[in-house]
């Protein structure tokens, strides 16, 4: 098991908290909650050691140019591929947006 932590510039706070995905073979869970404007923190708990550089490169592509809302993101990984990681993160932000606009 390895724990990695990252920080990225962000926009205004995410509108709501949410959970997407499941911790199972080849998948991951993303927990998202609003944070103070301007900063997103990402903590990754992964079952696969030695991939810190890969995680950094992937998360920089997702959070770097996107100017996503500010959030605390917790990722619990069980060997997910980069495509699944990106999809789950995008799904979490979309879910938070929908929850934040619900009456």
Buried (B, 14 or more C-beta within 10 A) or exposed (E): EBEBEBEBEBEEBBBBBBEBBEBEEEBBBBBBBBBEEEBBBBBBBBBEEEBEEEBEEBBEEBBEEBEBBBBBBBBBBBBBEEEBBBBBBBBBBEBBBEEBEEE
